[in-house]
């Protein structure tokens, strides 16, 4: 990926990793002028946000609080990996599920 594309999209990519509000802001920033680097990180964060929500809505109340705590820690580690990738200007997939996020949210 060319350096100019990364530099133009880096700020929005980093913003996308800050909760749902940051994700919405990054989505709006990327809406008119599509940047492939920003879109990549938005897709990663949408997937992580959905996984985190499902963990809170399904695993925690209905399955097991310990399992939910472990999943929360794993999701936090994946979030850190994604954020570091955005800061470094890398299209780094989060382990295990990152490739699926790119496929599932390909229209973003």
C-alpha positions as CSV (number, residue, x, y, z in Angstrom):
1,X,0.0,0.0,0.0
2,X,1.3,3.4,-0.9
3,X,2.6,5.7,1.8
4,X,0.2,8.6,0.8
5,X,-2.9,6.4,1.3
6,X,-1.7,5.4,4.8
7,X,-0.8,8.9,5.8
8,X,-4.2,10.3,4.6
9,X,-6.2,7.6,6.5
10,X,-4.1,7.1,9.6
11,X,-5.9,9.5,11.8
12,X,-9.3,8.1,11.0
13,X,-8.0,4.6,11.4
14,X,-6.7,5.3,14.9
15,X,-9.9,7.2,15.9
16,X,-12.0,4.1,14.8
17,X,-10.5,2.1,17.7
18,X,-12.0,4.4,20.4
19,X,-15.3,2.9,21.3
20,X,-18.4,3.2,19.3
21,X,-18.2,7.0,19.1
22,X,-14.7,6.8,17.5
23,X,-16.0,4.2,15.1
24,X,-18.9,6.4,14.0
25,X,-16.5,9.4,13.7
26,X,-14.1,7.4,11.6
27,X,-16.9,6.1,9.4
28,X,-18.1,9.6,8.8
29,X,-14.6,10.9,8.0
30,X,-14.1,8.1,5.5
31,X,-17.6,8.3,3.9
32,X,-16.9,10.8,1.2
33,X,-13.3,10.1,0.4
34,X,-12.9,6.4,0.7
35,X,-9.5,5.4,2.0
36,X,-8.6,1.7,1.9
37,X,-6.4,1.9,5.0
38,X,-9.1,3.5,7.1
39,X,-11.8,1.1,5.7
40,X,-9.6,-1.8,6.7
41,X,-9.4,-0.7,10.3
42,X,-13.0,0.3,10.5
43,X,-13.9,-3.3,9.4
44,X,-11.7,-4.7,12.1
45,X,-13.2,-2.5,14.8
46,X,-16.8,-3.2,13.7
47,X,-16.1,-6.9,14.1
48,X,-14.5,-6.4,17.5
49,X,-17.4,-4.2,18.6
50,X,-20.0,-6.8,17.6
51,X,-18.0,-9.6,19.3
52,X,-17.8,-7.5,22.5
53,X,-21.5,-6.8,22.4
54,X,-22.4,-10.4,21.9
55,X,-20.1,-11.3,24.7
56,X,-21.9,-8.9,27.0
57,X,-25.4,-9.8,25.8
58,X,-25.2,-13.6,25.5
59,X,-22.1,-15.1,27.1
60,X,-22.1,-13.1,30.3
61,X,-25.8,-13.5,31.3
62,X,-26.6,-16.9,29.9
63,X,-23.5,-19.0,29.7
64,X,-20.8,-18.1,32.2
65,X,-19.4,-15.0,33.8
66,X,-15.9,-16.5,33.9
67,X,-16.0,-17.4,30.2
68,X,-17.2,-13.8,29.5
69,X,-14.3,-12.4,31.5
70,X,-11.8,-14.5,29.5
71,X,-13.4,-13.5,26.2
72,X,-13.3,-9.8,27.3
73,X,-9.6,-10.2,27.9
74,X,-9.0,-11.8,24.5
75,X,-11.1,-9.1,22.8
76,X,-9.0,-6.4,24.6
77,X,-5.8,-8.0,23.4
78,X,-7.2,-8.1,19.8
79,X,-8.2,-4.4,20.1
80,X,-4.7,-3.5,21.2
81,X,-3.2,-5.4,18.2
82,X,-5.5,-3.6,15.9
83,X,-4.8,-0.2,17.4
84,X,-1.0,-0.8,17.3
85,X,-1.4,-1.7,13.6
86,X,-3.2,1.5,12.9
87,X,-0.7,3.6,14.8
88,X,2.2,1.9,12.9
89,X,0.5,2.3,9.5
90,X,0.0,-1.4,9.0
91,X,-2.9,-3.4,7.6
92,X,-2.5,-6.0,10.3
93,X,-5.4,-8.4,10.7
94,X,-6.4,-9.2,14.2
95,X,-5.6,-12.9,14.9
96,X,-8.2,-15.6,14.2
97,X,-11.1,-13.4,13.2
98,X,-9.6,-10.5,11.3
99,X,-9.8,-12.1,7.9
100,X,-13.5,-12.9,8.5
101,X,-14.2,-9.3,9.5
102,X,-12.7,-8.2,6.2
103,X,-15.0,-10.6,4.3
104,X,-18.2,-10.0,6.3
105,X,-17.9,-6.2,6.1
106,X,-16.5,-5.9,2.6
107,X,-19.0,-3.3,1.5
108,X,-17.8,-0.7,4.1
